[in-house]
Amino acid sequence: MAKSTTALETPLREQLDKLSATEPADAPVLSLYLDMRSNQNGRTNYDSFLRKTFSDRSRLLKGEARQSFDADVAKITAYLGEEVRKSANGLALFACNATGFFEAVQLDVPVEHNWLFVGSVPHLYPLVRLNDQYPRYAALLVDTNQARLFVFGLGTTESQAEVKNVKTRKTAMGGWSQARYQRHIENFHLHHMKEVVDVLDRVVREEALEKVVIASDDAARPKLMEQLPKHLTEKVVDQMKLDINTPEHQVLARTLEALREHDADTDAAAVERVLDAYNAGGLGVAGPEDTLDALQKGQVEELLITATPELLERAKKLTSDVAPTPVDIDTSAPNAALDSDRHRLADHFVVHAHMSAARIRFIEDPALLEDIGGVGALLRFKI
């Protein structure tokens, strides 16, 4: 038997914790999201967006605000030229020169379009959305004598582990000898599966993972599932057939696709749970006003919010404690509805949910939350 493990990088949560705790500034705070992928000519496509956007925004500012903004532009330009690794597909960058604030998050996954938000706090909705699109989860490949376990997050491998045991071989025997040999093989497989489950259990617990995808052959699957305890079985979102030697990038692609299909299939049920609890006067709220109130009181267990901020219903009032100042928006996204109030409201929802350790679920089908203004929540407790 042999085991090996490797760990590569820390989760995004730590960076979100730091960014969401940033105090509002009296100077412009830039939140920049860039698609870093190269086109067919090997060039990135954000240069023209930045030139026009930075120039237009700078002209609109005066005095110290403009000085801080222009200093941020210079710092961002230098960072893009010197610090971004070639393998990065996306970049989230936050800056406010007046307060000495500068944070960059280089991503292996793409940002679909370029965005600049200018307000008094970091605008985190797109980053939290990416975290939902590329969640952290465990992917287990297993056969009857070995296993490969990956922890994937944000489209990359955060850690991996292997379990290898001596490979058994089929042999031709007869009578009692064959029966004894078969019992020996079955005991060997049982020991292997228990060892695999122990490793999976430890990784899921230590990494605080909520989702597991299992890939195996037909011989290994029933043996593994017999050994999984209930608390792990409840985290299994899909079982698929993959060869134990499937390349890592294919494992990531196949398991992520399965995870997204599962989430899409269960979105309607999640919305129904919220509506049932709300209509029964129980642990559920619906609509921007009630959800805002529940977030501010720390009641929210799981936030359900539309994946399209432009479809959020406007709250009747946006007070300074909800969103400190308006946000100015520029984007390369075609036909984007740049509604400042809706974007900062969406940002407020996800930031406060993150800060209170609530789960956040983005609902892809806009029709599912349409009747309640695009947002609702399950609650931890009632007041």
C-alpha positions as CSV (number, residue, x, y, z in Angstrom):
1,M,0.0,0.0,0.0
2,A,1.2,3.5,-0.8
3,K,-0.3,7.0,-0.1
4,S,0.8,10.4,-1.4
5,T,-0.6,13.9,-1.1
6,T,0.1,17.3,-2.4
7,A,-1.4,20.7,-1.7
8,L,-1.1,23.7,-4.0
9,E,-3.0,26.8,-3.0
10,T,-5.3,28.3,-0.4
11,P,-9.1,28.8,-1.0
12,L,-10.6,32.0,-2.2
13,R,-12.5,32.4,1.0
14,E,-9.5,34.0,2.8
15,Q,-9.2,36.6,0.1
16,L,-12.9,37.3,0.2
17,D,-12.8,37.6,4.0
18,K,-10.1,40.3,3.7
19,L,-11.8,42.2,0.8
20,S,-15.3,42.1,2.4
21,A,-13.9,43.6,5.6
22,T,-12.6,46.7,3.9
23,E,-14.0,49.9,5.3
24,P,-15.7,52.4,3.0
25,A,-13.3,55.0,1.6
26,D,-13.8,58.7,0.9
27,A,-11.8,58.2,-2.3
28,P,-12.7,56.1,-5.3
29,V,-12.2,52.3,-4.9
30,L,-11.5,50.5,-8.2
31,S,-12.8,47.0,-8.7
32,L,-11.4,45.7,-12.0
33,Y,-12.3,42.3,-13.6
34,L,-10.4,41.4,-16.8
35,D,-10.6,38.5,-19.3
36,M,-6.9,37.6,-19.6
37,R,-7.3,35.0,-22.3
38,S,-5.4,35.4,-25.5
39,N,-7.2,35.6,-28.9
40,Q,-6.2,33.7,-32.0
41,N,-3.3,36.0,-32.5
42,G,-1.9,35.4,-29.0
43,R,-3.0,38.8,-27.7
44,T,-5.3,39.8,-24.9
45,N,-8.4,41.9,-25.5
46,Y,-8.6,44.2,-22.5
47,D,-6.1,47.0,-23.6
48,S,-8.6,49.1,-25.6
49,F,-11.2,48.7,-22.9
50,L,-8.8,50.0,-20.2
51,R,-7.5,52.9,-22.3
52,K,-11.0,54.2,-23.0
53,T,-12.5,53.4,-19.6
54,F,-9.6,54.9,-17.5
55,S,-9.5,58.0,-19.7
56,D,-13.3,58.6,-19.5
57,R,-13.5,58.0,-15.7
58,S,-10.5,60.2,-14.9
59,R,-12.0,63.2,-16.7
60,L,-15.2,62.9,-14.6
61,L,-13.2,63.2,-11.3
62,K,-11.9,66.3,-9.6
63,G,-9.2,67.2,-7.1
64,E,-8.0,64.5,-4.7
65,A,-10.4,61.9,-6.1
66,R,-8.8,62.2,-9.5
67,Q,-5.3,62.1,-8.1
68,S,-6.1,58.9,-6.3
69,F,-7.7,57.4,-9.3
70,D,-4.8,58.3,-11.7
71,A,-2.3,56.8,-9.2
72,D,-4.3,53.6,-9.2
73,V,-4.3,53.5,-13.0
74,A,-0.5,53.8,-13.0
75,K,-0.2,51.1,-10.4
76,I,-2.6,48.8,-12.2
77,T,-0.8,49.4,-15.5
78,A,2.5,48.4,-13.9
79,Y,1.0,45.3,-12.3
80,L,-0.4,44.1,-15.6
81,G,2.9,44.6,-17.3
82,E,5.1,42.9,-14.7
83,E,3.2,40.7,-12.2
84,V,0.5,38.7,-14.0
85,R,1.5,35.1,-14.8
86,K,1.1,34.0,-18.3
87,S,-1.2,31.1,-17.4
88,A,-3.8,33.4,-15.8
89,N,-7.2,33.4,-17.6
90,G,-8.8,36.0,-15.4
91,L,-7.9,38.8,-13.0
92,A,-9.8,40.6,-10.2
93,L,-8.0,43.7,-9.0
94,F,-9.0,46.1,-6.2
95,A,-7.2,49.5,-5.6
96,C,-7.6,52.8,-3.7
97,N,-4.4,54.8,-3.6
98,A,-5.7,57.3,-1.1
99,T,-6.0,54.5,1.5
100,G,-3.0,52.5,0.4
101,F,-5.2,49.6,-0.7
102,F,-4.2,47.2,-3.5
103,E,-5.2,43.6,-3.8
104,A,-5.0,41.3,-6.9
105,V,-6.6,37.8,-7.4
106,Q,-5.1,35.9,-10.4
107,L,-7.5,33.2,-11.7
108,D,-7.1,30.1,-13.7
109,V,-10.7,30.4,-14.8
110,P,-11.8,33.2,-17.2
111,V,-13.8,36.3,-16.5
112,E,-16.2,36.4,-19.4
113,H,-16.1,40.1,-19.9
114,N,-14.1,43.1,-18.7
115,W,-15.7,45.2,-15.9
116,L,-14.7,48.3,-13.9
117,F,-16.7,49.3,-10.8
118,V,-15.9,52.5,-9.0
119,G,-17.4,53.0,-5.6
120,S,-16.4,53.4,-2.0
121,V,-15.9,49.6,-1.3
122,P,-14.6,46.6,-3.3
123,H,-17.3,45.3,-5.6
124,L,-17.3,41.5,-5.0
125,Y,-20.4,40.1,-6.7
126,P,-18.5,38.9,-9.8
127,L,-15.8,37.2,-7.7
128,V,-18.3,35.5,-5.5
129,R,-20.2,34.5,-8.7
130,L,-17.0,32.9,-10.1
131,N,-16.6,31.0,-6.8
132,D,-20.1,29.6,-7.3
133,Q,-19.4,28.7,-11.0
134,Y,-16.2,26.9,-10.1
135,P,-16.8,25.6,-6.6
136,R,-14.6,23.6,-4.3
137,Y,-15.4,19.9,-4.3
138,A,-13.8,16.5,-4.0
139,A,-13.5,14.2,-7.1
140,L,-12.6,10.5,-6.3
141,L,-11.5,8.1,-9.0
142,V,-11.3,4.5,-7.7
143,D,-10.9,1.0,-8.9
144,T,-10.4,-2.2,-6.9
145,N,-6.7,-1.6,-6.1
146,Q,-6.0,2.1,-6.4
147,A,-7.7,5.6,-6.0
148,R,-6.9,9.2,-6.9
149,L,-8.6,11.9,-4.9
150,F,-8.6,15.6,-6.0
151,V,-9.8,18.7,-4.4
152,F,-10.8,21.1,-7.2
153,G,-11.6,24.8,-6.7
154,L,-11.8,27.8,-9.1
155,G,-10.9,25.5,-12.0
156,T,-7.6,24.2,-10.7
157,T,-6.3,21.4,-8.5
158,E,-5.9,22.6,-4.9
159,S,-4.7,19.3,-3.5
160,Q,-4.5,15.6,-4.5
161,A,-4.0,12.2,-2.8
162,E,-3.4,8.7,-4.0
163,V,-4.0,5.2,-2.5
164,K,-2.3,2.3,-4.2
165,N,-2.4,-1.3,-3.2
166,V,-1.0,-4.4,-4.9
167,K,-3.0,-5.3,-8.0
168,T,-4.8,-8.6,-7.8
169,R,-4.7,-11.0,-10.7
170,K,-7.3,-13.5,-11.9
171,T,-6.2,-17.1,-11.7
172,A,-7.7,-20.4,-12.6
173,M,-8.3,-22.8,-9.7
174,G,-10.8,-25.3,-8.8
175,G,-12.8,-26.5,-5.8
176,W,-11.9,-25.3,-2.3
177,S,-8.8,-23.6,-3.5
178,Q,-10.8,-21.3,-5.8
179,A,-13.2,-20.5,-3.0
180,R,-10.4,-19.6,-0.5
181,Y,-8.7,-17.5,-3.2
182,Q,-11.9,-15.7,-4.0
183,R,-12.5,-14.9,-0.3
184,H,-8.9,-13.6,-0.1
185,I,-9.5,-11.3,-3.1
186,E,-12.8,-10.0,-1.6
187,N,-11.1,-9.3,1.7
188,F,-8.3,-7.5,-0.1
189,H,-10.9,-5.3,-2.0
190,L,-12.7,-4.6,1.3
191,H,-9.5,-3.5,3.0
192,H,-8.7,-1.2,0.0
193,M,-12.2,0.4,0.0
194,K,-12.0,1.1,3.7
195,E,-8.7,2.7,3.3
196,V,-10.0,4.9,0.4
197,V,-13.0,5.9,2.5
198,D,-10.7,6.9,5.4
199,V,-8.7,9.2,3.1
200,L,-11.8,10.7,1.6
201,D,-13.4,11.2,5.0
202,R,-10.3,13.0,6.3
203,V,-9.9,15.3,3.3
204,V,-13.6,16.2,3.2
205,R,-13.5,17.0,6.9
206,E,-10.2,19.0,6.8
207,E,-11.1,20.9,3.7
208,A,-14.7,21.5,4.8
209,L,-16.1,20.2,1.5
210,E,-19.8,19.9,0.9
211,K,-19.8,18.1,-2.5
212,V,-18.2,14.9,-3.8
213,V,-18.2,13.4,-7.3
214,I,-17.3,9.7,-7.6
215,A,-15.9,8.2,-10.8
216,S,-15.2,4.5,-10.9
217,D,-15.7,1.3,-12.9
218,D,-18.6,-1.1,-12.5
219,A,-16.6,-3.5,-10.3
220,A,-15.5,-0.9,-7.8
221,R,-18.6,1.3,-7.4
222,P,-20.8,-1.1,-5.3
223,K,-17.9,-2.0,-3.1
224,L,-17.1,1.6,-2.4
225,M,-20.7,2.7,-1.8
226,E,-21.1,-0.1,0.7
227,Q,-18.3,1.4,2.8
228,L,-19.3,5.0,2.6
229,P,-20.8,6.3,5.9
230,K,-24.1,8.3,5.7
231,H,-22.4,11.7,6.2
232,L,-20.3,11.1,3.1
233,T,-23.1,9.5,1.0
234,E,-25.2,12.6,1.5
235,K,-22.4,14.7,-0.1
236,V,-22.2,12.6,-3.2
237,V,-23.8,14.6,-6.0
238,D,-23.0,12.3,-8.9
239,Q,-21.5,8.9,-9.8
240,M,-19.9,8.4,-13.2
241,K,-17.8,6.0,-15.1
242,L,-14.2,7.0,-15.7
243,D,-11.0,5.1,-16.1
244,I,-8.6,5.3,-13.1
245,N,-5.9,6.7,-15.4
246,T,-8.0,9.5,-16.9
247,P,-5.8,12.7,-17.3
248,E,-6.3,15.2,-14.5
249,H,-7.6,18.0,-16.8
250,Q,-10.3,15.6,-18.1
251,V,-11.3,14.6,-14.6
252,L,-11.7,18.3,-13.8
253,A,-13.8,19.0,-16.9
254,R,-16.1,15.9,-16.6
255,T,-16.7,16.3,-12.8
256,L,-17.3,20.0,-13.0
257,E,-19.8,19.5,-15.8
258,A,-21.6,16.9,-13.6
259,L,-21.6,19.3,-10.7
260,R,-23.1,22.1,-12.7
261,E,-25.8,19.8,-14.1
262,H,-26.7,18.7,-10.6
263,D,-26.9,22.3,-9.4
264,A,-29.1,23.3,-12.3
265,D,-31.4,20.3,-11.7
266,T,-31.8,21.2,-8.0
267,D,-32.3,25.0,-8.4
268,A,-36.0,24.6,-8.7
269,A,-36.2,22.5,-5.5
270,A,-34.1,25.0,-3.6
271,V,-36.4,27.9,-4.6
272,E,-39.4,25.8,-3.7
273,R,-38.0,25.2,-0.2
274,V,-37.6,28.9,0.4
275,L,-41.1,29.7,-0.9
276,D,-42.7,26.9,1.2
277,A,-41.0,28.2,4.3
278,Y,-41.9,31.8,3.5
279,N,-45.6,31.0,2.7
280,A,-45.9,29.0,5.9
281,G,-44.5,31.8,8.0
282,G,-41.5,29.7,8.9
283,L,-37.8,30.0,8.3
284,G,-37.9,31.7,4.9
285,V,-38.0,35.2,3.5
286,A,-38.7,36.5,-0.1
287,G,-38.0,39.7,-1.9
288,P,-35.3,42.4,-1.5
289,E,-36.7,44.2,1.5
290,D,-37.2,41.2,3.8
291,T,-34.0,39.5,2.6
292,L,-32.0,42.7,3.4
293,D,-33.5,42.9,6.8
294,A,-32.7,39.2,7.5
295,L,-29.1,39.6,6.4
296,Q,-28.6,42.6,8.6
297,K,-29.8,40.6,11.6
298,G,-27.6,37.6,10.8
299,Q,-30.6,35.3,10.2
300,V,-29.7,34.0,6.8
301,E,-28.6,30.4,6.5
302,E,-28.7,30.2,2.6
303,L,-29.1,33.1,0.2
304,L,-30.7,32.4,-3.2
305,I,-30.1,35.2,-5.7
306,T,-30.5,35.6,-9.4
307,A,-27.3,35.1,-11.5
308,T,-28.3,38.2,-13.4
309,P,-28.1,41.3,-11.2
310,E,-30.0,43.4,-13.7
311,L,-33.1,41.4,-12.9
312,L,-33.1,42.2,-9.2
313,E,-36.1,44.2,-8.1
314,R,-35.1,47.6,-6.8
315,A,-35.3,47.9,-3.0
316,K,-37.5,50.8,-1.9
317,K,-34.6,52.5,-0.2
318,L,-30.9,52.0,-0.3
319,T,-29.6,53.5,2.9
320,S,-25.9,54.3,3.6
321,D,-25.5,51.1,5.7
322,V,-26.8,49.0,2.8
323,A,-24.5,50.5,0.1
324,P,-22.3,53.4,1.1
325,T,-22.3,55.2,-2.2
326,P,-23.4,54.7,-5.8
327,V,-21.2,52.7,-8.1
328,D,-20.1,53.7,-11.5
329,I,-19.8,50.9,-14.0
330,D,-18.0,50.2,-17.3
331,T,-18.0,46.9,-19.1
332,S,-17.2,45.2,-22.4
333,A,-20.2,42.9,-22.0
334,P,-22.6,43.4,-24.9
335,N,-26.0,44.7,-24.1
336,A,-25.4,44.9,-20.4
337,A,-27.9,46.9,-18.4
338,L,-25.7,49.1,-16.2
339,D,-28.1,49.8,-13.4
340,S,-26.0,51.1,-10.5
341,D,-28.6,50.5,-7.8
342,R,-29.2,46.9,-8.8
343,H,-25.5,46.1,-9.1
344,R,-24.7,47.6,-5.7
345,L,-27.7,45.8,-4.2
346,A,-26.6,42.5,-5.6
347,D,-23.1,43.2,-4.2
348,H,-24.5,44.0,-0.8
349,F,-26.5,40.7,-0.7
350,V,-23.5,38.5,-1.5
351,V,-21.0,40.3,0.6
352,H,-23.1,40.3,3.7
353,A,-24.0,36.7,3.2
354,H,-20.4,35.8,2.9
355,M,-19.5,37.8,6.0
356,S,-22.1,35.9,8.1
357,A,-21.0,32.5,6.7
358,A,-24.3,32.0,4.9
359,R,-24.3,29.7,1.9
360,I,-24.8,31.5,-1.4
361,R,-26.7,29.9,-4.3
362,F,-26.9,31.7,-7.6
363,I,-30.1,30.7,-9.5
364,E,-29.4,30.5,-13.3
365,D,-33.0,30.4,-14.5
366,P,-34.3,34.0,-14.0
367,A,-37.9,32.8,-14.1
368,L,-37.5,30.8,-10.8
369,L,-37.1,33.9,-8.7
370,E,-39.0,36.4,-10.9
371,D,-42.1,36.5,-8.7
372,I,-40.1,37.4,-5.5
373,G,-37.8,40.1,-7.1
374,G,-34.8,37.9,-7.7
375,V,-33.8,37.0,-4.2
376,G,-34.9,35.1,-1.1
377,A,-33.3,33.1,1.8
378,L,-33.6,30.3,4.2
379,L,-33.2,31.4,7.8
380,R,-31.2,30.0,10.8
381,F,-33.8,31.4,13.2
382,K,-36.8,33.7,13.5
383,I,-37.0,36.9,15.6
